[in-house]
Amino acid sequence: MKDPRQRPEISFIRFTRERFRASMEEVYKITMFGLRFFRYVFRPPYEFAEVRKHLDNLGSKSIPLLTIVGLIMGLILALQSRPTLDRFGAGGFLPAMISLTIVRELGPVITALIVAGRVSSGIGAEVGSMRVTEQIDALEVSAVDPYNFLVVTRVLACMIILPLLTAYVDFLAIFGGFLAEYINGNSSFMLYFTEVVQSLQFYDILPGVGKTIAFGYIIGVIGAYQGFNTSRGTEGVGRAATSAVVLASLNIIFLDMVIIQLTFLFLGPGV
């Protein structure tokens, strides 16, 4: 029987400890699941046809949404920043501020979060549906490695397509900032993009676009892991899709913070 004298704080501490242990076990499982990718990606058979198919499904179909987001992001940044910069007499630095902010931080992170919302949930739902309908078991019976066929191809496609999508969004956001400036009569095309080009350096572009490879890895691995470990029918598929988005978004933000600190550590705070 339950001891009526048991203090509530003891139950809360036990619950917290159990939840923390379960969370650490989940982190360990996801890490081990993701590390298998590096062992399989260099081992035949190479499913190039599947990778090409996923590049289309996961990447090109995200372009309409990213186009709208990129333009609006640049417009909002320019409209919000112009009054503040003018207050301090620094309105001429707006193109440089927009380009550095977009290329270094906003472009990669916003793109990764949007792609995570669309792609990671899609991978989780698709692979999860294959799990509950026993299609993954059928692949194993057919002597096809389900991890190589389902996981490696999707993760590789995410790692390839996300830097390209990020560069696309960066350009659109910078162009959106120009549209805001041009409509308000504050800048011309040549002046705006001359200042943009002069403000950007190689060490601004490389970390910003390069870290999206890691973001793509996170999106693909977490989505595939949630799908691979789906259970309890259609309810589990919905839970896998939701968990994939939440975990991928949290890991993207956390990894971005780590990469920023490492960039400052190795390249200096002035980059």
Secondary structure, 3 states (H helix, E strand, C coil): CCCCCCCHHHHHHHHHHHHHHHHHHHHHHHHHHHHHHHHHCCCCCCCHHHHHHHHHHHHHHHHHHHHHHHHHHHHHHHHHHHHHHHHCCCHHHHHHHHHHHHHHHHHHHHHHHHHHHHHHHHHHHHHHHHHHCCHHHHHHHCCCCHHHHHHHHHHHHHHHHHHHHHHHHHHHHHHHHHHHHHHCCCCCHHHHHHHHHHHCCHHHHHHHHHHHHHHHHHHHHHHHHHHHCCCCHHHHHHHHHHHHHHHHHHHHHHHHHHHHHHHHHHHCCCC
